[in-house]
């Protein structure tokens, strides 16, 4: 068995790498600390919203309002989106198109269901949705007001946070990835494969694989 100790240059390189990883871990951890608290707490609430019936925050939905749609706004989804933004100050953050459906009972006869356009926007606390059936002369707008808890849960799912929140959330997500990589790198320093296998990290890895495999199989 080779019992030689690492050379001085190799030891210095290892120590220098460890210091860099430690600094990255500390600074990235400081950047993502508040995000970890926010996403961790809201994630627990969302994860147990059915089994434990944890509160999901209150919301109040106003009565839907129908507004007339000019002919030029009915030509396409893009035209409708522009009209909502320019005329009513409603800037869609998400839009969906549902293809025409099969015949549906209308009065005493059947009629084909038209293509459905849905637009959603607003902030995390004040949201709106617009539903339009292609060809109609009007559309329906519904506004929803969320409580503080409801707003935090919507932010967890990137609902209504806007581009700035998405960018900030991406930076927090990247911080969590770097935190995990640097943490594992520092944990493995000076430990053998056997020591790694029979450690908290090894137990965590085993639990992760088993639970993920079971979830994938069901």
C-alpha positions as CSV (number, residue, x, y, z in Angstrom):
1,X,0.0,0.0,0.0
2,X,1.3,3.4,-0.9
3,X,1.7,5.5,2.2
4,X,3.4,8.4,0.7
5,X,1.9,11.8,1.6
6,X,0.9,14.3,-1.1
7,X,3.6,16.6,-2.3
8,X,3.7,20.2,-1.1
9,X,2.5,21.7,-4.4
10,X,-0.4,19.1,-4.6
11,X,-1.4,19.8,-1.0
12,X,-1.4,23.6,-1.6
13,X,-3.5,23.1,-4.7
14,X,-6.0,21.0,-2.8
15,X,-6.1,23.5,0.1
16,X,-6.5,26.4,-2.4
17,X,-9.4,24.6,-4.2
18,X,-11.0,23.9,-0.8
19,X,-10.8,27.6,0.1
20,X,-12.4,28.6,-3.2
21,X,-15.2,26.1,-2.7
22,X,-15.8,27.2,0.8
23,X,-16.0,30.9,-0.2
24,X,-18.4,30.0,-3.1
25,X,-20.5,28.0,-0.7
26,X,-20.7,30.8,1.8
27,X,-21.5,33.6,-0.6
28,X,-24.0,31.5,-2.6
29,X,-25.6,30.4,0.6
30,X,-26.0,34.0,1.7
31,X,-27.6,34.9,-1.6
32,X,-30.1,32.0,-1.5
33,X,-30.8,31.9,2.2
34,X,-34.0,34.0,2.1
35,X,-35.1,32.0,-1.0
36,X,-34.5,28.7,0.8
37,X,-36.8,29.9,3.6
38,X,-39.5,31.1,1.3
39,X,-39.5,28.2,-1.1
40,X,-38.9,25.7,1.7
41,X,-41.8,26.9,3.8
42,X,-44.2,27.4,0.9
43,X,-43.1,24.0,-0.5
44,X,-44.1,22.2,2.7
45,X,-47.5,23.9,2.6
46,X,-48.0,22.9,-1.1
47,X,-46.7,19.4,-0.5
48,X,-49.3,18.7,2.2
49,X,-52.2,20.7,1.0
50,X,-54.4,17.5,0.6
51,X,-53.2,15.1,3.2
52,X,-52.9,17.5,6.1
53,X,-55.3,20.1,4.7
54,X,-52.9,23.0,5.4
55,X,-54.2,26.5,4.7
56,X,-53.6,27.6,1.2
57,X,-54.4,31.3,1.7
58,X,-57.6,33.0,0.9
59,X,-58.8,34.4,-2.4
60,X,-61.7,36.4,-3.5
61,X,-63.1,36.3,-7.0
62,X,-65.1,39.2,-8.4
63,X,-68.2,38.6,-10.6
64,X,-67.1,38.0,-14.2
65,X,-67.6,41.0,-16.5
66,X,-68.3,40.8,-20.2
67,X,-66.9,43.4,-22.5
68,X,-67.4,44.0,-26.2
69,X,-64.5,43.0,-28.6
70,X,-63.9,45.0,-31.8
71,X,-63.8,43.1,-35.0
72,X,-60.1,43.7,-35.6
73,X,-59.2,42.1,-32.2
74,X,-61.1,38.9,-33.1
75,X,-58.8,38.0,-36.0
76,X,-56.0,36.2,-34.0
77,X,-54.7,35.5,-30.5
78,X,-51.9,38.0,-31.0
79,X,-54.4,40.7,-32.0
80,X,-56.6,39.9,-29.0
81,X,-53.5,40.0,-26.7
82,X,-52.5,43.4,-28.1
83,X,-56.0,44.8,-27.8
84,X,-56.2,43.8,-24.1
85,X,-52.9,45.4,-23.3
86,X,-53.4,48.6,-25.3
87,X,-57.0,49.3,-24.6
88,X,-57.6,47.9,-21.1
89,X,-54.0,47.8,-19.6
90,X,-54.3,44.0,-19.2
91,X,-50.9,42.5,-20.3
92,X,-51.2,38.8,-20.7
93,X,-48.4,36.8,-19.1
94,X,-49.8,33.5,-20.4
95,X,-52.2,32.5,-23.2
96,X,-53.6,29.2,-24.2
97,X,-55.6,28.0,-27.2
98,X,-58.0,25.1,-26.9
99,X,-58.9,23.5,-30.2
100,X,-62.6,23.3,-31.3
101,X,-64.6,20.6,-29.5
102,X,-67.2,18.2,-30.7
103,X,-70.9,18.9,-30.9
104,X,-72.6,20.1,-27.7
105,X,-76.2,20.4,-26.8
106,X,-77.5,24.0,-27.2
107,X,-81.2,24.4,-26.7
108,X,-83.0,21.8,-28.8
109,X,-80.1,21.1,-31.1
110,X,-76.4,20.5,-31.3
111,X,-73.6,23.0,-32.1
112,X,-69.9,22.6,-32.6
113,X,-67.8,24.1,-29.8
114,X,-65.6,27.0,-31.1
115,X,-61.9,27.4,-30.4
116,X,-61.3,28.8,-26.9
117,X,-58.7,31.5,-26.1
118,X,-57.6,32.0,-22.5
119,X,-55.4,34.9,-21.3
120,X,-54.0,35.3,-17.8
121,X,-52.1,38.1,-16.2
122,X,-51.8,40.4,-13.3
123,X,-49.6,40.2,-10.2
124,X,-49.1,37.5,-7.6
125,X,-51.8,39.2,-5.4
126,X,-54.1,40.6,-8.0
127,X,-54.7,38.2,-10.9
128,X,-57.1,38.3,-13.9
129,X,-58.2,35.9,-16.6
130,X,-60.0,36.5,-19.9
131,X,-61.9,33.8,-21.7
132,X,-63.0,34.2,-25.3
133,X,-64.8,31.9,-27.7
134,X,-63.5,32.4,-31.2
135,X,-66.0,34.4,-33.3
136,X,-67.9,35.9,-30.3
137,X,-68.5,39.7,-30.1
138,X,-67.5,39.8,-26.4
139,X,-65.3,38.1,-23.9
140,X,-65.4,37.4,-20.1
141,X,-62.9,38.9,-17.7
142,X,-62.6,37.6,-14.1
143,X,-60.4,39.2,-11.4
144,X,-59.1,37.4,-8.3
145,X,-57.6,38.9,-5.2
146,X,-55.2,36.7,-3.1
147,X,-54.3,36.9,0.6
148,X,-50.6,37.1,1.7
149,X,-50.3,33.3,2.1
150,X,-52.0,32.8,-1.3
151,X,-49.6,35.3,-2.9
152,X,-46.5,33.5,-1.5
153,X,-47.8,30.2,-2.8
154,X,-48.4,31.7,-6.2
155,X,-44.8,33.1,-6.2
156,X,-43.5,29.6,-5.3
157,X,-45.1,28.5,-8.6
158,X,-44.0,31.6,-10.5
159,X,-47.6,32.7,-10.7
160,X,-47.9,36.4,-11.5
161,X,-44.4,37.4,-10.4
162,X,-43.5,38.9,-13.7
163,X,-40.2,38.6,-15.6
164,X,-38.2,40.2,-12.7
165,X,-39.4,37.5,-10.3
166,X,-38.6,34.8,-12.8
167,X,-35.1,36.0,-13.2
168,X,-34.6,36.3,-9.4
169,X,-36.1,32.9,-9.0
170,X,-33.7,31.5,-11.6
171,X,-30.8,33.0,-9.7
172,X,-32.0,31.5,-6.5
173,X,-32.4,28.1,-8.2
174,X,-28.8,28.4,-9.6
175,X,-27.6,29.3,-6.1
176,X,-29.2,26.1,-4.7
177,X,-27.5,24.0,-7.4
178,X,-24.1,25.6,-6.6
179,X,-24.8,25.2,-2.9
180,X,-25.4,21.5,-3.4
181,X,-22.3,21.0,-5.6
182,X,-19.9,22.9,-3.4
183,X,-21.4,21.2,-0.3
184,X,-20.9,17.7,-1.7
185,X,-17.4,18.7,-2.8
186,X,-16.4,19.9,0.6
187,X,-18.0,16.8,2.3
188,X,-16.1,14.4,0.1
189,X,-12.7,16.1,0.9
190,X,-10.6,13.7,3.0
191,X,-13.1,10.9,3.0
192,X,-12.8,7.5,1.3
193,X,-15.5,5.9,-0.8
194,X,-16.4,3.6,2.1
195,X,-16.7,6.6,4.5
196,X,-18.9,8.4,2.0
197,X,-21.2,5.3,1.6
198,X,-21.7,5.0,5.4
199,X,-22.4,8.6,6.1
200,X,-25.3,11.1,6.2
201,X,-24.6,11.8,2.5
202,X,-24.7,8.1,1.6
203,X,-28.0,7.7,3.6
204,X,-29.4,10.7,1.8
205,X,-28.4,9.4,-1.6
206,X,-30.0,6.0,-0.9
207,X,-33.2,7.5,0.4
208,X,-33.4,9.9,-2.6
209,X,-32.9,7.0,-5.1
210,X,-35.4,4.7,-3.4
211,X,-38.1,7.4,-3.1
212,X,-37.6,8.7,-6.6
213,X,-37.6,5.2,-8.0
214,X,-40.9,4.4,-6.2
215,X,-42.5,7.7,-7.4
216,X,-41.4,7.0,-11.0
217,X,-42.7,3.4,-10.9
218,X,-46.2,4.4,-9.6
